[in-house]
Amino acid sequence: MPKNKIMGTFRTINLVLYVVAMVMIIVVAAFSIWSAFMTLYESISNITESSIIEALSSIFIVLISIEIIEMFMDYVEKEIIAVNKVLQIVLTALSREMLISTTQFTMMTTPTTIDIWKEVVIILGVAVVAVVYAILKARTSE
């Protein structure tokens, strides 16, 4: 079997898998939007910090889904994975985790050492990814 035919087959399989993944991401995004609306609707009479955080968490999932779809469209157009898009997705996901974790942390009466280290690791993760993203952005804009 010629090399080009094998590569074409793998590209087709790859594209089909991406389309399936995108459909799943769209379903997750739609569910997250619904979840955010339901959370806000159910807590209209008694809005709490946790209901706001839950709604924001759902919105973050929608933003992550949008960024993944944009990355997929870039991949289909250019046939390369843009590292800056991946870093943006990671930053958004880490920001979501930091929001949730910090909220849980502040609601604890006595945080454990593990809880404190979890916060530190998330903050360091955001810092490292942000620095890498800034370096990459500076190099590509030159």
N, C-alpha and C positions, 0 to 999 in steps of 0.2 A: 504494500500500500504506500503510495507516495506521501512524502512528508507534508506537503501542502494540504492534502485531503485529510490527513489525521489532524492537523492543526485546525482546519475548518470545522471538523466534527467537534473538537474540544471547544472551539469558540462558540459554536451553536449551543452545546450543552451548558457552557458558562453563561450565556445570555439567557437561556431558559431558567436556570437556577436564580439568576439575578431578578428576572421578572417575577418568579414565584416569591422570592424574598421581598420584593417591592410591594406585591399585593398584600403579603402578611403585614408589612410595615404600615401600609395604608389602613388596614383593618385595626391595627393597634392604635394608630393615630385617631381614627374615628371613635374608637372606644374611649380613648383618653379625653377627647373633647366632650363626649357624652358624660363621662365620669365627672369632669370638671363642672359642667352645667348642673348635673344632679347634686353634686356636693354643695354647690352654691344655692341651688333651689331649696334643698332640704334644710339648709342652715340660715335661711333668710330671717326667720324670727329670732334665731339665737346663734349669731355668728361667733365662732370661737377661733382661737389661733390655730388649732389643729385643722379645722375645716378650711381655713385659708391656705395653710401649708399643703393640704391634700389637693386643693384645686391648683395651686401653683405647681405642684409635682406633676399633675396631669398635663398642664400646659408645657412644662419642660419636656415631657415625653413627645408632645406634638412637635416642638421645635427640633428635637433630636431626629424625629422621623422626617421632617422637612429637609434637614441637612443631609440625611442619608440618601433621600431621593435625589437631591441636587448632586451629590457625589456620584450616584448611579448614572444620572444624565451626562455628567462630565465624562465618566468612563465610557459610555456608549459613543459619545461624540468623538473623543480623542484617543480612546483605547489605552488610557493610562490612568492610574489612580493618583489623584492629587493629594499629596501628603498634607498640604495646608487644610484641605477639607476634613481629612481624618482628624487632624489636631483640633479643628473647630468642634467637631462632634465630641471628641474626648473632653474638651474644656466644658462644653455644655453639660455633658453627663456628670462630670465631676462637680460642676456648680450645683446641679440638681441634688446630688448626693450630699454635698456640703450643706445645702439649705435644710434638707431633711434631718441630717445628723445633728446639725447645730440646734435645730428646734428641739429634737429629742433630748439633746445634752442639757439645754437650758431648763427643760421641764423636770429633769431629775433632781431629787432632793440631795442625793449623795452619789455623784458620778464615780464609777470605778476607774481603776488605772487603765483598763482596756478601753473604756469610753474616751478617756483623755487621749490615749495614743491613736485611737481611730480618728479623732478630730485632727491631730497633728499630721497624721499620714495623708489625710484628704487635703489639708491645706498645703502641705509640701508637694503633693501630686499636682494640684492646680498651679502652684508656683513653677514647678519644673516644666510642665506642658506649656505654660504661658511664655516662659523664657525660650524654650525651643521654638515655639511658634513665632516669637518676635525675631529671633535669629534667622529663621527661615524666610520670614517676610522681608527682613532687611537685605538678605542675600539675593532674593529674587527680584527686588525692586531696583537693584544696582544696575 
